[in-house]
Amino acid sequence: MIKVSLKSLDGQLTLTLQAIWGKRFSIAPIPNDVNLEQPYIEHQQIFLPKSYHANSLEHARNYYLSAALHCAGHIIYSKPWQSKTLNNRQMVLIGLFEDARVEYLSQKHFKGVFKIFGRQFLEFVQEDEGFNGIAYRLAYALRDPSYKSDHPLVQKASLAFHALSDDQLHDSNSSYQLGLQVANDIGQLRISMNERTAFNLFDYRDNNAFLWESTEHIMSEINEGGRSNESVGVTGVTFEESLCGKSVADDSQQSTVAHQMSLASVDKDSEHKLSSDSVNTSESAYPEWDYRIGRLKQNWCIVKETIHSKSNLEPLVPLVAYDRLIGQLQKKIQTYQFNRDKKRRRPQGVELDLEALVSFRVDSLMGYTPSESNVYIEEVHNAQNKFVLLVLLDLSESMNDCLPNTPTSLLEITSESLYVLSSLLNRLGHHYAVHGFSSDGRKDVKYRVFKEFMSPSVILDEQGLYDLKASYSTRLGAALRHADQKMQSRPEQHKLIMVISDGQPSDIDVFDEEYLIEDARVALREAEQNGCHAFCLSLDSTGQDYVGRIFKKGHYEVLGHPEKLPEILTKLYLKLFRVFL
């Protein structure tokens, strides 16, 4: 027997998980003050034994890799349940099905995982008819549908699990229901289990406390808005931090918040000017998705909408360089609208319908009475009324960054692009709006309305265009929900939100990089369910990963050269207009 330490393998384990899942997991040794030898998960961190006694180094590696993969599967696919009404037998069996479910999904995601887990399944005492023997048989049967057990209860449970559809297997409630059903069957057979000792079938699997860990406490904090100095929320921030946005747990977090707040304080005079020149300020509360508990936190974000007046306008320098491009795109879209929406075989119109005219002539020559004399094409001018666009601008501090080797900022490029796009849309008579957002914590998501759908385009007013200001952070999910709410009141059949952003969602009260990405992804799916599509133009050349996770394939574009945004934006509108109509 040899003793292998986790420290010698943790780097390899972290890289392996990242290669399989495409995200980084935190792996740590079980602390000395925790009386556990079994892996466990706490606040999305994987804790493994400091050392493991094995027959060989390869055996130890397989153990640690299996344990890490299993825990990662829970983090990816599982969500906590309330345990208040459950007994120990029910919780153990629910956990047994959930273990099988996450391993099945992990194996489906990466085929090689099946063999890795398989090395941990050893022979067991087949004659054991007690609870442990049934649980072992069930674990083997859930892993391998070809495994044949002579126990009718195991056969029944195995058939039910392997009959689940892919959609059901992606729903953790399937494990919950199957676990309760088997627990009830075992109770009917009067098969008892030792309720006083921890239950552990395989040493590589975690103790499943993650499935029940502090769920009620978290939800009560969310619902009641209470504070707790001791309990750490699922974002890695204490609830006091998430509510106040100021108190932090350690020096590194304090420095992060201090840096963010220093950015937020930049250009306070201009921020005050924006507020003083604005009217119709209102507030709306929206939920936020917490992927770690698998629930929406109701009324978690406050969006503060401000409608800006014309007094923010600055002199406009005509962008003559884009006039030709705008004219070409206008002609293409108008031609497409006419070709798509013209009605044939009409009694009057702008041109002859050659097909109808030939049919009419053939009928006449053959001695038939023509069935109709409608030989014209009528032009319909309402195509633009079927389509509405909302441009949603990321106005976070990073938009003030300049392009490489130039004094031009991303914000200036974006403003120029809006001029070009607005010029095109105004000529076409299409309905559109221009909004922007930034955030200073969940209770202060700033949402700025620069142009509403039906209002005249003050951005293109002869006096000038809006002086866009960028500051604070990027809470994209809340902004998307507010934009979607506005789109629901629109009568058009096809609705599109076009997001222009330069960076990953982030905010001063969130320290988990995945948190706001997942919330934005869910907010986007909510909008799609409401019939509103979204497309993202990312100015971050390194943003392929997180943008691709938020927006569906084909619904985003990462620009390697942001300076080409005006041309790309207008050409993209032509493409989207044709696709949606």
URRA-V585555 format. One record per pair of residues at least 24 apart in sequence whose C-alpha atoms are under 6 Angstrom apart, sorted by the first residue. I is the first residue (numbers start at 1). J is the second residue. D is the distance in Angstrom with one decimal. If there is no record, write none. Layout:
# URRA-V585555
i=I j=J d=D
i=I j=J d=D
This chain:
# URRA-V585555
i=1 j=54 d=5.4
i=1 j=55 d=4.7
i=2 j=53 d=5.6
i=2 j=54 d=5.5
i=3 j=52 d=5.6
i=3 j=53 d=4.5
i=4 j=51 d=5.4
i=4 j=52 d=5.3
i=5 j=50 d=5.8
i=5 j=51 d=4.1
i=6 j=50 d=5.2
i=6 j=51 d=5.5
i=38 j=206 d=6.0
i=39 j=206 d=4.4
i=40 j=206 d=4.7
i=40 j=207 d=5.7
i=41 j=210 d=5.6
i=43 j=234 d=5.8
i=66 j=117 d=5.7
i=67 j=204 d=4.6
i=67 j=205 d=5.7
i=73 j=102 d=5.4
i=79 j=293 d=5.6
i=79 j=294 d=5.5
i=80 j=211 d=4.3
i=80 j=212 d=5.2
i=80 j=293 d=5.9
i=81 j=212 d=5.5
i=90 j=180 d=5.8
i=90 j=183 d=5.4
i=93 j=179 d=4.8
i=94 j=175 d=5.8
i=94 j=176 d=5.2
i=94 j=179 d=4.0
i=97 j=175 d=5.1
i=98 j=175 d=5.2
i=131 j=193 d=5.6
i=235 j=512 d=5.6
i=242 j=509 d=5.5
i=245 j=509 d=5.1
i=257 j=508 d=5.9
i=264 j=471 d=5.9
i=264 j=472 d=4.7
i=278 j=307 d=5.8
i=278 j=308 d=4.4
i=278 j=309 d=5.3
i=279 j=307 d=5.6
i=280 j=307 d=5.8
i=281 j=305 d=5.5
i=281 j=306 d=4.5
i=289 j=519 d=4.8
i=301 j=442 d=4.7
i=301 j=443 d=5.3
i=302 j=443 d=4.6
i=302 j=444 d=5.8
i=303 j=445 d=4.6
i=304 j=445 d=5.9
i=304 j=446 d=5.1
i=304 j=447 d=5.7
i=305 j=447 d=4.5
i=305 j=448 d=5.7
i=306 j=448 d=5.0
i=307 j=448 d=6.0
i=307 j=449 d=4.7
i=308 j=450 d=5.7
i=312 j=466 d=5.7
i=313 j=464 d=5.4
i=313 j=465 d=5.0
i=313 j=466 d=4.7
i=314 j=464 d=4.9
i=314 j=465 d=5.7
i=315 j=463 d=5.8
i=315 j=464 d=4.3
i=316 j=464 d=4.0
i=326 j=424 d=5.7
i=341 j=380 d=5.7
i=342 j=378 d=5.6
i=342 j=379 d=4.6
i=342 j=380 d=5.6
i=343 j=377 d=5.5
i=343 j=378 d=5.1
i=344 j=377 d=4.6
i=345 j=374 d=4.7
i=345 j=375 d=4.9
i=345 j=376 d=5.5
i=346 j=374 d=4.7
i=346 j=375 d=6.0
i=346 j=376 d=5.0
i=346 j=377 d=5.8
i=347 j=374 d=4.3
i=348 j=376 d=5.3
i=349 j=376 d=5.1
i=349 j=377 d=5.0
i=349 j=378 d=4.2
i=350 j=378 d=5.9
i=351 j=376 d=5.7
i=351 j=377 d=5.5
i=352 j=376 d=4.4
i=352 j=377 d=5.9
i=353 j=377 d=5.5
i=384 j=430 d=5.3
i=386 j=492 d=4.7
i=386 j=493 d=5.1
i=386 j=494 d=5.9
i=387 j=492 d=5.6
i=387 j=494 d=4.8
i=388 j=431 d=5.3
i=388 j=432 d=5.6
i=388 j=495 d=5.1
i=389 j=432 d=4.6
i=389 j=496 d=5.0
i=389 j=497 d=6.0
i=390 j=432 d=5.6
i=390 j=433 d=4.8
i=390 j=434 d=6.0
i=390 j=497 d=4.8
i=391 j=434 d=4.8
i=391 j=497 d=6.0
i=391 j=498 d=4.8
i=392 j=435 d=5.0
i=392 j=436 d=5.3
i=392 j=498 d=5.9
i=392 j=499 d=4.7
i=393 j=436 d=4.3
i=393 j=500 d=5.1
i=394 j=436 d=5.9
i=394 j=437 d=5.6
i=394 j=501 d=4.8
i=395 j=437 d=5.5
i=395 j=438 d=5.4
i=395 j=470 d=4.5
i=396 j=438 d=5.2
i=396 j=470 d=5.1
i=396 j=471 d=4.7
i=396 j=472 d=5.1
i=396 j=473 d=4.9
i=396 j=474 d=5.8
i=397 j=470 d=5.1
i=397 j=471 d=3.8
i=397 j=472 d=5.2
i=417 j=566 d=4.0
i=421 j=570 d=5.6
i=438 j=472 d=5.9
i=438 j=473 d=5.4
i=438 j=474 d=5.3
i=439 j=472 d=5.7
i=439 j=473 d=4.8
i=439 j=474 d=5.7
i=439 j=475 d=5.8
i=440 j=472 d=5.7
i=441 j=507 d=5.9
i=441 j=508 d=5.7
i=441 j=509 d=5.6
i=473 j=507 d=5.2
i=474 j=505 d=5.0
i=474 j=506 d=5.1
i=475 j=505 d=5.6
i=475 j=506 d=6.0
i=476 j=505 d=5.9
i=476 j=520 d=5.8
i=477 j=519 d=5.6
i=477 j=520 d=4.0
i=477 j=523 d=5.4
i=484 j=527 d=5.8
i=495 j=532 d=5.0
i=496 j=532 d=5.8
i=496 j=533 d=4.8
i=496 j=534 d=5.4
i=497 j=534 d=4.6
i=498 j=534 d=5.8
i=498 j=535 d=4.9
i=498 j=536 d=5.7
i=499 j=536 d=4.6
i=500 j=536 d=5.9
i=500 j=537 d=4.9
i=501 j=538 d=5.1
i=502 j=538 d=5.5
i=502 j=539 d=4.5
i=502 j=540 d=4.9
i=503 j=540 d=5.7
i=521 j=550 d=4.3
